[in-house]
Amino acid sequence: MLKLNNIRPGFTQISFNDTMSSMSVGMSDLSDEILLCILRHVPVCDLLLNVANVCHKLHTLCHDKTLLTNISLSEEYLADDLQVRRILKQLANHVQSLSLNGCYWLSGSTMEHLARCRAVTHLDVTGCHLTSLRLSRLLSSLSLLRSLAFDVTPGFNSAQLSSEAVDSLSRLSELRQTLLTPSYGVVPCCAQLRKLMLQFDISDVTREGVGVSCQLMVGQSSVPHYQQLEKFTARLAPGEVNQTLLLLYLAVFSVHVPKRLQVFIVSIPGPNPAHWPAAPSLAQSLGQQGDLEALQLPRSWLDSLSLKRALQGNSPKHLSFSRCPALWPQVFQSLLEGGVRDATQLISINLSGINQVLYSECRSVEDHLVPGTISQLAVCCSNIKHLNLMHTHYHHENSPGVGGETHLCASLARFTHLRALTLPACALLDGLNTHHTTTINTSPSPLFLGLKKAPRVGLQNYKPDSESPLSGDSTSGLAQLISGCPFLETLEIIGPGFVSGLPRLEPCTRASVEPRGMCVWARGVGDMHIAALEALPRLHRLTLAGLPGVLRGTGLVQLARKCKDLQMLSLANMGSLKTMNYTPALLDTLKQCPQLQELRLEQPYLNAGASFFDALSCCSHLQRLCLISRSGTFDPSATEAFMERCCHVIMCHMFMGGTLVACRTLQKTLLDRFSAKRPALSVVIYPLQHEDLPSVIRDIPLTLLDRITLFQSHVAQPPHLSPL
């Protein structure tokens, strides 16, 4: 039997063990086809720098073109500049698709070695150090390039591109730009674009406090460059500069809508996106063409009539109507009543906040998700795999509703192909007892609403001991969901009042959610509901946030014992915010998660001491750690010992209490001690309440921010668009 054994981090050893009593199987007895199938699972660094040196046969197989045509170095965290250069030298005559997305640790001089790979047609260097001049030299060598992804950084100047580079850009069919400064990047040079994917991440002010402006001329981006466009996506970070720049990119759509446009996705955070007058005409054009694949627009860009026209006659695969409550009736009318050509083509839909009534404790039935409607959606859109219902509400009564409606979870169980789901916490509850019902039916007077104190950030506004136990089995609805969707791999359960303490997206997020504690049903979700999730054996990613009813955390332990493949765990503001009651259960949970690769933990009073890091050390595969605690404490020596034991950790972000000196001292200690063996190591330790924290977060590579540091939903995000 052939085995791949790790002999040290980043390298793999191949061994053959005889499992039969009467015969021995050697390497020469295996066919090349079998060996190639095995070698496909070996990381490229191991493949070329280790396995290929074992013998002549493996050397030949490791350089087979089927293994080296499509290469990604994005997660080769232990590969330094020298190793990457050696790999690029061996890939030169083979690789056609090469991704270094997120390789922030590689030097700019290493990027120049990419010019060796002259057969490359698809290149992704997003997050890498690449100046205008280096990009010019690189493009001049890659005459076959058809797809490019890179960052437009401050100081970028398209005038520095050589004529050969411009010639290569003119043949691109796909371009993805991450804009870190106001610029058109290389868009004016790309006359054959079919796919344009943009990410705007520009701060409104510089580090010196100077305002940033978009001094660009619309004429620099000519209309013909969009004539063949099929896919357009734009993701924006908060800020007026990003919205202003987006409108400049979209100016050509006001004159001409590409006839082949199939994907149009624009994601703008916050409640008040900039208005775009051309949106209705774009929607009408999309409806006339009949081949729409994906659609997302800010809520102020579409009305019901425009949406109806856009969907009419199309068979979309991805739809997002996040924070678009005015479109709620039309969305379901189009999907359920023949407003689309083939609803079974839909595989991803984001309905986050689509029926939300902000800051209202006195919601009517119309403000809630309706199980019957969701059941119809499951029948018509039977192939949905990704569903996001965050920032919505569902309050189930103990008795069947009008027309014999069942629990919302029972309706969701009809999505038998579901793989990823985001739910509001209140949707898990089976009902409330008399005490809770009295609480929610008591409508405060307008005078009281005008005088009552606004909730203080980070402080609980409820009393856990004031809640009496729920009557009956309060997890029966959830059990139906789990039974009907046993293949769920990603699950997010988020309370309606949760707001992360990190500042980059916090203002926009706060404008989109209600204060903590406003939804009484959400307070009833506790340990028994989390324990019920143990029946999801394929669960890989779990997010639990804003759940005040979780008191001891015993459900986490039960879940961890059964969900052995859990790879990502994000816990935020569980139980009381004045103390951390579930610490013992958390430590037991971590000891049960050997496969865990990412942990994000946000709690106001977190003690990251020796016992915490001892338990965390049991997560031997851990790669990324993010701790956020306004009044939290940490033990420097325990942190250092943990980093020593968990040799795969390449990201340690801790935003805690404590002094700036203590944080910087520990950060320097970890970097000095471990960076040599972990080239990709990112250590950021900083006081959460320090005024310079936004600038510190701005320096963190986007690939790390988007992955775990910033709290965000990862479910039902459209293609080519990272979550925000």
Salt bridges, closest charged atoms under 4 A:
ASP32 OD1 - LYS57 NZ 3.61
GLU75 OE2 - ARG707 NH1 3.25
GLU112 OE2 - ARG134 NE 2.99
GLU112 OE2 - ARG137 NH2 2.84
ASP124 OD2 - ARG176 NH2 2.50
ASP167 OD2 - ARG171 NH1 2.74
GLU174 OE2 - LYS195 NZ 3.38
ASP201 OD2 - ARG504 NH2 2.09
GLU230 OE2 - ARG194 NH1 3.05
GLU293 OE1 - LYS231 NZ 3.92
ASP430 OD1 - HIS407 NE2 3.50
GLU467 OE1 - HIS436 NE2 3.99
GLU506 OE2 - ARG510 NE 2.53
GLU514 OE1 - ARG363 NH2 2.31
GLU514 OE1 - HIS393 NE2 3.01
GLU598 OE2 - ARG624 NH1 3.23
GLU598 OE2 - ARG707 NE 2.60
GLU602 OE1 - ARG600 NH1 2.89
ASP614 OD1 - ARG645 NH2 3.12
GLU640 OE2 - ARG673 NH1 2.68
GLU644 OE1 - ARG673 NH2 2.88
ASP672 OD2 - LYS668 NZ 2.67
ASP692 OD2 - HIS690 ND1 3.86
ASP699 OD1 - ARG207 NH2 2.05
ASP706 OD2 - ARG235 NH1 2.55
